[in-house]
Amino acid sequence: MNKIFNTMVNLNEIITVFFPKLKIEKLEFNEKNAKTLLYKLIHIVDAIIKAENLYKKRNIYLIEKDYWLNPSPVRALERIALYIRKFDALSFTMSKTDRQTFIFVIENIIDYLKQDRVAIGKLDKKKIFNEYRFWVENFFKLLEQKISGDIEKMKTSVGDSIQGFGDIENYFYSNSKINIPLFPFAFNLDSKLFFTSGITNQGVSLYNETMKDDMIVNYSDLDRSLFEFFILNLRLFDGDILKNRINVPVDVFLDSFENINTSLIYSNEKQYQKSYELLNSIAFDKLDHPLLYLFQIRNLAYLNKVFETKQLLERFINIFPYYSEGYELMGDIFSKEENFDFALVQYKKSLAIFQNKVISEKIKKCSSLIKSREEAKRKNKDESFFNISEEVIKNKPNILFRNKELVQLIEILSSASKKNVLLIGESGVGKSSLIKYLAQKIINSDVPASLLKNTVKEINFVSLLTGSKYRGQFEEKSLKLLQDLKGTKTILILEDIHLMMTSGAARGTSLDFLNIIKPFLRDGSVQIIATTNNEEFKNTIERDNSLLGYFQKVNINQMSEIQTEEILLNRAEQLSMDKSVIISENIITEIVKASKTNIRNRALPDSAVMLLERCVSKKVYKNFSLNDYEPELTLELLSEVLSDMLNLPESFLA
């Protein structure tokens, strides 16, 4: 255990850059050496963290006096823990678990340093060290494993030399993610290492690694860099001390300082409109300042400007994706809108960045509300519809040769007006399959933005008629159904729309569903895909010009025999695996010919698919009941099935 430092290659390289005379591999692990190394590493890591805060705009709004530059190791560890808790620090290679572990270790090191500070005598200090030895060892081990970069020292041209000293040498910390200077938090003057410890009206105070050689210097670039650091973290009290010493021609932060200060005062006093207007007047978004973005977002939220808040939040998240607040605020907006699924996604993103009890509680609340809604939805399942989208998710249809018709369907549905579709085709041509194809495309987000997240539902006309014994009941139920659909992202399917024009009553009575739906078509609050056949279109639909004016037609023609064969081949592959039968290409050709010749009440491809499935069913039944283990479909079997379906002797079949 006493040789624990021997294995710390990474820390030795970093320490050597700052403290060339200190070779940690030669040290024994005892109270004195451990404490010496602990203090030095705390100062180095603190400087790295503050540099990342400045140069990568990972800023934290703090108002405690002297918090950021206080040289106390305890205060420095508190800064490090806060930063690692709030951000996935680029200076380290840490998983979420690593971050939590490191914070826990830091908290124990803070306890150790506090107790050591008040201990009296060497024996007490040694006893306290032994009690916390485990945590001190783990602090070194974690840094050895997780601090992932190199530190180089080089002369810099940041400005004039500090009076009374020679050249300034800057330290640069770099790994695969960052390359940042540690100035103004750590730098070298005349071969002496200094850390910035505070600011006064006379200048910037520095201390060396021993924390004994304090001094105050006047250096314009030091003032300028610290001013930017304080403004980015909204430490305006410190910024105010420095601003009078900065002498540059144009500086956006300097020019905006007073307005920033005033806008924050307004916001803290709940004068959100004044704060909002003042931040806009200084073009805060041009300042590239994350905390000002968050202040303006909160101003908009308090002013209940939901659309503008969302817009600014989306921009903020895009520019500063490492701030948990952005995702949390977006989650709050969705939660307020009762869009709990979206809110949950945002809260989880926030929690992934910043482990926070408040966010955890919001996630629990959202999850509970989502669960309650799902349970209520299951209890009150609407029997007025068949949910085609849900059916498609379960069954995943494979549809061929309807791309042209699908494109027409999507184009009409995406139109600015007259965006309802009338599919015209004979029974069996695939009108219903085309609708399922559309639902599948929507689920896969393979449609224009206006159709995304739409649900495809077919109206259950029987449920509307059930219980409508008296005049006005059907109309009342229909109106309620359509009112509930208004404003939802639903595409309503009306199969065989010609049957809904009279519903068994005289035209124009309360059971005439299409007259009920016309006002909803007129204002565009309901979107419909309707189906009919050629004969009914000519005899019924075409005569109602007021209805037809809301639709665009898409003709669905019967598929060719070649296309139908391709569909059957595709279907046969799955049937062969599921039913253990052999379906040859020759028998498929014969099935298509036979269905076109003999099954005249349905068109291709449906008639051929139906005939194929009947042939497979008969073969499976024979194998089961007659011990006929011949697996292949034959022409004789096809003749038997046609005879059954048409109720004709096999000799009569063509």
SEGU-842181 format. One record per residue (C-alpha): residue in three letters; y, x, z. Coordinates in steps of 0.05 Angstrom, whole numbers, plus 5000, padded with zeros to 4 digits. Layout:
<nodes>
Ala|Y|X|Z;
...
</nodes>
This chain:
<nodes>
Met|5000|5000|5000;
Asn|5048|5057|5016;
Lys|5045|5079|4943;
Ile|5064|5012|4914;
Phe|5125|5042|4879;
Asn|5078|5088|4837;
Thr|5059|5029|4792;
Met|5129|5006|4777;
Val|5144|5038|4710;
Asn|5194|4986|4685;
Leu|5235|4986|4748;
Asn|5235|5061|4751;
Glu|5265|5065|4680;
Ile|5320|5014|4697;
Ile|5337|5045|4764;
Thr|5340|5115|4733;
Val|5395|5093|4684;
Phe|5440|5070|4742;
Phe|5417|5120|4795;
Pro|5392|5183|4759;
Lys|5374|5219|4824;
Leu|5330|5163|4850;
Lys|5257|5169|4828;
Ile|5222|5109|4858;
Glu|5152|5133|4840;
Lys|5162|5188|4892;
Leu|5181|5140|4947;
Glu|5135|5115|5001;
Phe|5138|5041|5016;
Asn|5171|5038|5084;
Glu|5229|4999|5114;
Lys|5284|5048|5096;
Asn|5262|5060|5023;
Ala|5246|4987|5011;
Lys|5314|4964|5036;
Thr|5351|5018|4996;
Leu|5315|4998|4932;
Leu|5323|4924|4948;
Tyr|5399|4930|4953;
Lys|5404|4970|4888;
Leu|5361|4921|4849;
Ile|5399|4861|4875;
His|5464|4891|4850;
Ile|5434|4907|4781;
Val|5400|4839|4772;
Asp|5463|4804|4795;
Ala|5504|4841|4743;
Ile|5454|4824|4688;
Ile|5454|4750|4708;
Lys|5530|4746|4708;
Ala|5533|4781|4640;
Glu|5484|4731|4611;
Asn|5527|4675|4640;
Leu|5589|4703|4605;
Tyr|5562|4725|4537;
Lys|5511|4670|4526;
Lys|5555|4614|4554;
Arg|5505|4593|4607;
Asn|5559|4573|4655;
Ile|5558|4540|4723;
Tyr|5614|4498|4752;
Leu|5626|4525|4823;
Ile|5685|4517|4868;
Glu|5665|4560|4928;
Lys|5716|4615|4941;
Asp|5694|4686|4923;
Tyr|5624|4662|4905;
Trp|5618|4697|4838;
Leu|5640|4767|4857;
Asn|5624|4772|4931;
Pro|5585|4838|4938;
Ser|5542|4813|4996;
Pro|5467|4820|4976;
Val|5455|4751|5007;
Arg|5509|4719|4963;
Ala|5483|4758|4903;
Leu|5412|4731|4914;
Glu|5440|4661|4921;
Arg|5474|4669|4853;
Ile|5410|4696|4821;
Ala|5368|4639|4850;
Leu|5418|4586|4828;
Tyr|5421|4614|4757;
Ile|5345|4619|4749;
Arg|5337|4549|4778;
Lys|5388|4520|4728;
Phe|5371|4560|4665;
Asp|5310|4591|4633;
Ala|5342|4660|4639;
Leu|5339|4702|4575;
Ser|5339|4766|4617;
Phe|5268|4751|4642;
Thr|5202|4730|4612;
Met|5184|4673|4659;
Ser|5145|4609|4654;
Lys|5166|4547|4693;
Thr|5116|4567|4748;
Asp|5142|4638|4749;
Arg|5213|4613|4759;
Gln|5192|4570|4818;
Thr|5153|4628|4848;
Phe|5211|4676|4840;
Ile|5261|4628|4871;
Phe|5214|4619|4930;
Val|5208|4695|4938;
Ile|5284|4702|4934;
Glu|5294|4649|4989;
Asn|5248|4689|5035;
Ile|5285|4754|5019;
Ile|5350|4719|5037;
Asp|5320|4699|5104;
Tyr|5298|4771|5114;
Leu|5367|4800|5100;
Lys|5401|4750|5146;
Gln|5354|4766|5204;
Asp|5359|4841|5191;
Arg|5435|4836|5193;
Val|5436|4808|5264;
Ala|5378|4851|5290;
Ile|5395|4902|5344;
Gly|5360|4969|5343;
Lys|5310|5003|5297;
Leu|5249|4972|5330;
Asp|5275|4901|5318;
Lys|5292|4917|5246;
Lys|5223|4948|5234;
Lys|5189|4887|5265;
Ile|5229|4840|5220;
Phe|5212|4882|5160;
Asn|5137|4878|5175;
Glu|5143|4802|5181;
Tyr|5175|4798|5112;
Arg|5138|4857|5080;
Phe|5096|4810|5037;
Trp|5158|4778|5006;
Val|5193|4845|4995;
Glu|5132|4872|4958;
Asn|5128|4809|4915;
Phe|5202|4814|4898;
Phe|5190|4884|4869;
Lys|5125|4863|4835;
Leu|5156|4802|4801;
Leu|5216|4842|4776;
Glu|5168|4895|4750;
Gln|5130|4842|4711;
Lys|5185|4795|4690;
Ile|5247|4836|4676;
Ser|5233|4847|4603;
Gly|5289|4892|4576;
Asp|5317|4961|4573;
Ile|5384|4987|4598;
Glu|5424|5039|4560;
Lys|5489|5073|4578;
Met|5541|5090|4525;
Lys|5615|5103|4518;
Thr|5653|5041|4499;
Ser|5718|5027|4462;
Val|5737|4966|4503;
Gly|5807|4992|4513;
Asp|5848|5046|4546;
Ser|5818|5087|4602;
Ile|5832|5066|4673;
Gln|5890|5106|4701;
Gly|5865|5165|4741;
Phe|5795|5164|4710;
Gly|5763|5190|4647;
Asp|5723|5151|4596;
Ile|5688|5086|4613;
Glu|5613|5083|4600;
Asn|5584|5014|4592;
Tyr|5513|4991|4607;
Phe|5477|4948|4555;
Tyr|5417|4905|4573;
Ser|5372|4884|4515;
Asn|5304|4852|4503;
Ser|5275|4810|4447;
Lys|5323|4752|4462;
Ile|5390|4785|4482;
Asn|5432|4847|4476;
Ile|5491|4842|4524;
Pro|5541|4890|4556;
Leu|5544|4889|4632;
Phe|5619|4900|4631;
Pro|5660|4874|4669;
Phe|5607|4868|4724;
Ala|5578|4938|4723;
Phe|5603|5002|4689;
Asn|5610|5077|4698;
Leu|5674|5115|4713;
Asp|5672|5191|4716;
Ser|5596|5189|4725;
Lys|5602|5140|4783;
Leu|5571|5071|4781;
Phe|5617|5013|4801;
Phe|5606|4938|4809;
Thr|5663|4887|4808;
Ser|5672|4857|4877;
Gly|5734|4813|4872;
Ile|5805|4803|4847;
Thr|5872|4807|4881;
Asn|5945|4802|4861;
Gln|5946|4879|4858;
Gly|5885|4888|4813;
Val|5809|4884|4809;
Ser|5769|4910|4868;
Leu|5707|4953|4854;
Tyr|5652|4980|4898;
Asn|5598|5031|4884;
Glu|5524|5025|4898;
Thr|5533|5045|4971;
Met|5583|4989|4981;
Lys|5627|5039|5018;
Asp|5676|5066|4966;
Asp|5718|5004|4953;
Met|5780|5012|4909;
Ile|5828|4971|4869;
Val|5844|4986|4795;
Asn|5891|4958|4743;
Tyr|5857|4953|4675;
Ser|5876|4902|4622;
Asp|5807|4894|4591;
Leu|5776|4884|4659;
Asp|5827|4829|4673;
Arg|5816|4798|4605;
Ser|5739|4795|4610;
Leu|5740|4769|4681;
Phe|5792|4716|4661;
Glu|5745|4690|4607;
Phe|5687|4691|4656;
Phe|5725|4650|4707;
Ile|5752|4600|4656;
Leu|5682|4589|4626;
Asn|5656|4574|4696;
Leu|5718|4533|4713;
Arg|5738|4579|4771;
Leu|5811|4564|4755;
Phe|5837|4589|4821;
Asp|5814|4660|4803;
Gly|5836|4650|4731;
Asp|5906|4634|4755;
Ile|5910|4700|4792;
Leu|5891|4739|4729;
Lys|5929|4701|4675;
Asn|5997|4733|4691;
Arg|5967|4803|4683;
Ile|5938|4789|4614;
Asn|5982|4810|4556;
Val|5951|4791|4489;
Pro|5986|4760|4427;
Val|5942|4698|4420;
Asp|5889|4674|4469;
Val|5859|4604|4465;
Phe|5839|4602|4538;
Leu|5905|4630|4562;
Asp|5944|4580|4519;
Ser|5902|4522|4544;
Phe|5897|4543|4617;
Glu|5948|4495|4646;
Asn|5922|4435|4606;
Ile|5850|4451|4626;
Asn|5871|4454|4699;
Thr|5910|4389|4695;
Ser|5854|4351|4658;
Leu|5804|4372|4712;
Ile|5851|4347|4766;
Tyr|5857|4280|4730;
Ser|5782|4274|4724;
Asn|5770|4291|4797;
Glu|5823|4238|4815;
Lys|5784|4188|4772;
Gln|5841|4183|4721;
Tyr|5791|4189|4665;
Gln|5835|4163|4609;
Lys|5889|4216|4623;
Ser|5836|4271|4629;
Tyr|5804|4248|4563;
Glu|5870|4247|4525;
Leu|5892|4315|4552;
Leu|5826|4349|4533;
Asn|5830|4319|4464;
Ser|5901|4344|4456;
Ile|5879|4416|4467;
Ala|5820|4408|4418;
Phe|5770|4426|4473;
Asp|5712|4427|4423;
Lys|5745|4486|4387;
Leu|5744|4526|4452;
Asp|5667|4529|4450;
His|5666|4515|4525;
Pro|5603|4479|4549;
Leu|5630|4455|4616;
Leu|5692|4424|4583;
Tyr|5644|4387|4536;
Leu|5609|4359|4597;
Phe|5674|4338|4630;
Gln|5696|4301|4566;
Ile|5627|4268|4560;
Arg|5633|4243|4631;
Asn|5704|4218|4618;
Leu|5678|4178|4559;
Ala|5620|4151|4600;
Tyr|5666|4129|4656;
Leu|5711|4095|4604;
Asn|5649|4059|4578;
Lys|5657|4086|4507;
Val|5582|4087|4494;
Phe|5583|4103|4420;
Glu|5632|4161|4428;
Thr|5593|4187|4488;
Lys|5529|4189|4448;
Gln|5563|4224|4390;
Leu|5592|4278|4434;
Leu|5527|4286|4473;
Glu|5487|4296|4409;
Arg|5536|4350|4388;
Phe|5534|4382|4457;
Ile|5457|4384|4458;
Asn|5456|4414|4389;
Ile|5504|4470|4408;
Phe|5481|4481|4480;
Pro|5408|4460|4482;
Tyr|5395|4499|4546;
Tyr|5437|4453|4591;
Ser|5395|4402|4629;
Glu|5457|4359|4640;
Gly|5460|4341|4567;
Tyr|5391|4311|4566;
Glu|5401|4277|4634;
Leu|5465|4244|4612;
Met|5432|4220|4547;
Gly|5375|4193|4589;
Asp|5425|4156|4633;
Ile|5456|4122|4571;
Phe|5388|4100|4545;
Ser|5368|4076|4614;
Lys|5432|4035|4619;
Glu|5414|4004|4552;
Glu|5345|3989|4580;
Asn|5314|4034|4526;
Phe|5268|4066|4578;
Asp|5221|4100|4529;
Phe|5278|4141|4499;
Ala|5307|4153|4568;
Leu|5241|4180|4593;
Val|5238|4231|4536;
Gln|5308|4256|4552;
Tyr|5295|4261|4627;
Lys|5231|4301|4615;
Lys|5270|4350|4571;
Ser|5321|4357|4627;
Leu|5268|4369|4680;
Ala|5235|4422|4636;
Ile|5299|4462|4641;
Phe|5321|4447|4712;
Gln|5272|4426|4768;
Asn|5313|4374|4803;
Lys|5293|4318|4852;
Val|5345|4270|4823;
Ile|5316|4277|4753;
Ser|5245|4270|4780;
Glu|5265|4205|4813;
Lys|5295|4180|4747;
Ile|5230|4197|4711;
Lys|5190|4158|4764;
Lys|5237|4098|4757;
Cys|5233|4098|4681;
Ser|5158|4105|4681;
Ser|5152|4047|4730;
Leu|5198|4002|4688;
Ile|5159|4019|4624;
Lys|5094|4003|4659;
Ser|5122|3937|4684;
Arg|5146|3918|4615;
Glu|5079|3934|4584;
Glu|5043|3892|4636;
Ala|5091|3834|4624;
Lys|5081|3842|4550;
Arg|5006|3839|4558;
Lys|5012|3777|4601;
Asn|5060|3741|4554;
Lys|5032|3763|4488;
Asp|5067|3724|4434;
Glu|5016|3682|4395;
Ser|5068|3664|4343;
Phe|5054|3729|4304;
Phe|4999|3773|4279;
Asn|5023|3845|4290;
Ile|5005|3880|4225;
Ser|5034|3946|4250;
Glu|4986|3947|4309;
Glu|4928|3930|4263;
Val|4946|3988|4216;
Ile|4949|4037|4275;
Lys|4878|4016|4295;
Asn|4846|4011|4226;
Lys|4886|4061|4183;
Pro|4878|4030|4114;
Asn|4867|4073|4053;
Ile|4904|4041|3994;
Leu|4904|4066|3922;
Phe|4944|4052|3858;
Arg|5002|4014|3888;
Asn|5056|4068|3892;
Lys|5100|4036|3839;
Glu|5099|3969|3875;
Leu|5110|4003|3942;
Val|5172|4039|3917;
Gln|5200|3972|3892;
Leu|5184|3941|3959;
Ile|5220|3996|3998;
Glu|5280|3996|3952;
Ile|5290|3921|3961;
Leu|5281|3923|4036;
Ser|5333|3980|4040;
Ser|5384|3942|3998;
Ala|5452|3924|4027;
Ser|5443|3850|4010;
Lys|5388|3806|3981;
Lys|5338|3849|4018;
Asn|5280|3800|4022;
Val|5218|3807|3979;
Leu|5175|3756|3943;
Leu|5108|3785|3923;
Ile|5078|3745|3865;
Gly|5005|3754|3846;
Glu|4938|3719|3843;
Ser|4890|3716|3902;
Gly|4855|3783|3909;
Val|4904|3829|3873;
Gly|4923|3863|3938;
Lys|4988|3832|3963;
Ser|4965|3837|4036;
Ser|4940|3908|4025;
Leu|5008|3928|3998;
Ile|5042|3900|4061;
Lys|4994|3942|4104;
Tyr|5011|4002|4061;
Leu|5084|3991|4077;
Ala|5069|3984|4151;
Gln|5031|4050|4149;
Lys|5090|4085|4115;
Ile|5138|4059|4168;
Ile|5092|4083|4225;
Asn|5088|4152|4192;
Ser|5165|4153|4185;
Asp|5156|4161|4110;
Val|5211|4111|4093;
Pro|5288|4112|4090;
Ala|5326|4113|4156;
Ser|5343|4038|4152;
Leu|5269|4020|4156;
Leu|5249|4068|4211;
Lys|5220|4037|4275;
Asn|5211|3969|4241;
Thr|5151|3928|4262;
Val|5114|3887|4210;
Lys|5092|3819|4236;
Glu|5061|3759|4201;
Ile|5081|3691|4225;
Asn|5024|3650|4254;
Phe|5040|3583|4222;
Val|4983|3548|4257;
Ser|5013|3565|4326;
Leu|5079|3533|4304;
Leu|5044|3469|4282;
Thr|5000|3465|4345;
Gly|5030|3417|4394;
Ser|5084|3393|4346;
Lys|5063|3320|4350;
Tyr|5132|3290|4353;
Arg|5192|3294|4307;
Gly|5236|3355|4323;
Gln|5183|3395|4361;
Phe|5164|3439|4302;
Glu|5237|3450|4285;
Glu|5253|3469|4357;
Lys|5195|3519|4361;
Ser|5213|3550|4294;
Leu|5287|3557|4313;
Lys|5269|3591|4379;
Leu|5222|3639|4343;
Leu|5275|3658|4292;
Gln|5330|3664|4345;
Asp|5285|3713|4384;
Leu|5275|3754|4320;
Lys|5350|3761|4307;
Gly|5374|3832|4316;
Thr|5304|3861|4325;
Lys|5276|3912|4277;
Thr|5223|3865|4251;
Ile|5199|3851|4180;
Leu|5171|3780|4179;
Ile|5112|3765|4133;
Leu|5104|3694|4105;
Glu|5037|3691|4070;
Asp|5032|3636|4018;
Ile|5104|3614|4027;
His|5093|3554|3982;
Leu|5051|3522|4037;
Met|5111|3524|4084;
Met|5156|3481|4043;
Thr|5129|3414|4065;
Ser|5079|3429|4120;
Gly|5045|3363|4107;
Ala|5109|3322|4109;
Ala|5160|3298|4059;
Arg|5207|3351|4032;
Gly|5269|3359|4075;
Thr|5238|3333|4140;
Ser|5237|3372|4205;
Leu|5171|3405|4185;
Asp|5202|3439|4124;
Phe|5201|3510|4151;
Leu|5238|3542|4093;
Asn|5299|3497|4103;
Ile|5299|3520|4176;
Ile|5298|3593|4157;
Lys|5353|3591|4104;
Pro|5412|3600|4152;
Phe|5378|3663|4179;
Leu|5369|3689|4108;
Arg|5441|3673|4093;
Asp|5469|3716|4150;
Gly|5417|3771|4141;
Ser|5393|3767|4213;
Val|5320|3760|4192;
Gln|5284|3801|4138;
Ile|5224|3772|4102;
Ile|5167|3791|4055;
Ala|5137|3728|4027;
Thr|5076|3720|3981;
Thr|5056|3667|3930;
Asn|5016|3662|3865;
Asn|5042|3652|3795;
Glu|5027|3577|3790;
Glu|5059|3559|3857;
Phe|5119|3603|3840;
Lys|5132|3563|3776;
Asn|5117|3495|3805;
Thr|5150|3502|3874;
Ile|5190|3564|3891;
Glu|5227|3573|3825;
Arg|5255|3502|3830;
Asp|5290|3518|3896;
Asn|5348|3561|3871;
Ser|5381|3564|3940;
Leu|5318|3595|3969;
Leu|5303|3641|3910;
Gly|5373|3669|3914;
Tyr|5355|3706|3978;
Phe|5295|3742|3948;
Gln|5279|3796|3897;
Lys|5212|3790|3861;
Val|5157|3842|3857;
Asn|5099|3823|3810;
Ile|5030|3847|3833;
Asn|4984|3849|3773;
Gln|4908|3851|3774;
Met|4880|3921|3775;
Ser|4842|3948|3716;
Glu|4766|3958|3719;
Ile|4776|4033|3721;
Gln|4824|4029|3780;
Thr|4777|3981|3815;
Glu|4719|4029|3806;
Glu|4760|4084|3838;
Ile|4775|4038|3897;
Leu|4702|4020|3905;
Leu|4680|4093|3901;
Asn|4729|4108|3958;
Arg|4703|4049|3998;
Ala|4630|4066|3982;
Glu|4636|4134|4014;
Gln|4650|4105|4083;
Leu|4600|4048|4074;
Ser|4545|4097|4056;
Met|4556|4136|4121;
Asp|4563|4074|4165;
Lys|4505|4034|4136;
Ser|4457|4089|4113;
Val|4454|4064|4041;
Ile|4460|4099|3973;
Ile|4514|4072|3927;
Ser|4513|4104|3858;
Glu|4571|4105|3808;
Asn|4529|4064|3759;
Ile|4519|4007|3808;
Ile|4593|4007|3824;
Thr|4609|4000|3749;
Glu|4561|3941|3745;
Ile|4591|3909|3808;
Val|4661|3912|3778;
Lys|4638|3881|3712;
Ala|4599|3827|3748;
Ser|4656|3809|3794;
Lys|4706|3803|3737;
Thr|4658|3759|3696;
Asn|4629|3715|3750;
Ile|4678|3711|3809;
Arg|4738|3677|3776;
Asn|4772|3648|3837;
Arg|4794|3718|3860;
Ala|4823|3776|3822;
Leu|4807|3850|3821;
Pro|4801|3890|3864;
Asp|4787|3840|3920;
Ser|4729|3805|3884;
Ala|4695|3871|3870;
Val|4704|3896|3942;
Met|4676|3831|3968;
Leu|4615|3836|3921;
Leu|4602|3909|3941;
Glu|4603|3892|4015;
Arg|4556|3833|4005;
Cys|4507|3878|3967;
Val|4509|3929|4024;
Ser|4499|3874|4076;
Lys|4438|3847|4039;
Lys|4408|3916|4033;
Val|4418|3928|4108;
Tyr|4387|3861|4125;
Lys|4326|3875|4080;
Asn|4316|3942|4113;
Phe|4319|3907|4181;
Ser|4277|3844|4169;
Leu|4230|3862|4111;
Asn|4216|3935|4127;
Asp|4245|3952|4058;
Tyr|4266|4024|4069;
Glu|4290|4036|3998;
Pro|4364|4057|4012;
Glu|4395|4051|3943;
Leu|4432|3990|3916;
Thr|4400|3965|3852;
Leu|4415|3917|3795;
Glu|4362|3869|3822;
Leu|4398|3868|3889;
Leu|4464|3854|3854;
Ser|4433|3795|3817;
Glu|4406|3766|3882;
Val|4475|3771|3915;
Leu|4510|3738|3856;
Ser|4458|3682|3856;
Asp|4472|3670|3929;
Met|4548|3671|3922;
Leu|4551|3626|3860;
Asn|4491|3581|3878;
Leu|4460|3593|3810;
Pro|4391|3616|3787;
Glu|4390|3690|3769;
Ser|4372|3672|3697;
Phe|4440|3637|3689;
Leu|4479|3699|3706;
Ala|4513|3739|3651;
</nodes>
